[in-house]
Each structure stands twice: as C-alpha cells, then as structure tokens.
Amino acid sequence: METKELISSYDEINDTFVGKISEKNGYHANYDISNGIFLNIDNNNLPVSVHINNASDVLNVKKYVLKYCDLSIFIDCDGREINFKLCTNDRMLYNIKSANDFNSPRFSYLIKAN
C-alpha cells in the first residue's frame, strides 16, 4: 500500500471537503462514487483528489471534526470495486464500496491529511 500526502481543506460555510494528493495536479475525469463523494482521476485512471459536497451531512459528523481532526483516506481498487474509507483519529467515519466503472487498475492508497 502506498502512503500519499493529502492537501486538504474544509470550507465550513459551504460544508465542502476537498482533498488533493500533493504531487498530483489537475484531473482527467470525476466520478460520483457515493452520495456526493466525488473521486477525481488522472489519465491512468488513478485517484488524484476527493471532493465531498455537504460533507458533514454525507459523513454524519459535526463540522468541527472535518475542520480540526486528522483525517485519513483509504482508497483501494481490486479491479472490480473501489473501496473508499474516511477515518479520523483511528475512528471510521465513512466506508463505501463502488463499482469500478472507470476501469481503474489495481491500487491501494492510504492518504494522510495535512
């Protein structure tokens, strides 16, 4: 599993969480993998960023958790499914599996928020 650094920001007023893998710029396509969680991918169909609208509602957490806690995102693809997990302080906040509709290769990323 590769560990990547995530440059993240949370806009409390608009309740929007954005996290971008630090060494990646731009994206090729964006997919709604679950209930307002968007996964942006590069030309190789690998994740480059995550965007969550209405983040506190989607993740069912208080806004301060997204603003002040250390977040980790685990994204794993076995070729058929994408598994997306978002954790804070070793507590699972959200876990979803989605069909791999965009032909991503196998990968496994642990992304730590800044």
Phi, psi and omega in degrees: 000131177274141173254127182240153174268136180251128171267112187239156173213148177232122177263102185295323181295313180268358179054050182238128176253131176230131176226129182236134176295129193303322184271005182256145176229133178071176177208159184266320182209161180226136184231136174277103183273341179182121164044047177090006174264116183253132176252121179261135185237159179268188181298336180267010181064031176254147182297141174236335179198165179232139179226127181233114174278148181050046190304316182294326177287313181300316183271352179057050178225163174288151181300325182297331178298316181288333183276323190244346184267154174286126181250147173229140177238131176248122177234124185226139177230127177261008183103325180258322184229152171255128176253123182241124177231137174237126183233155171224133179046045179065021176245128179289124176262323186205140179215125180215145171248139182225148177297144178276073183284352184244021169058040176288145174286176175293135175202164177210112181241136165249120185245121180262131179286154180280000000 
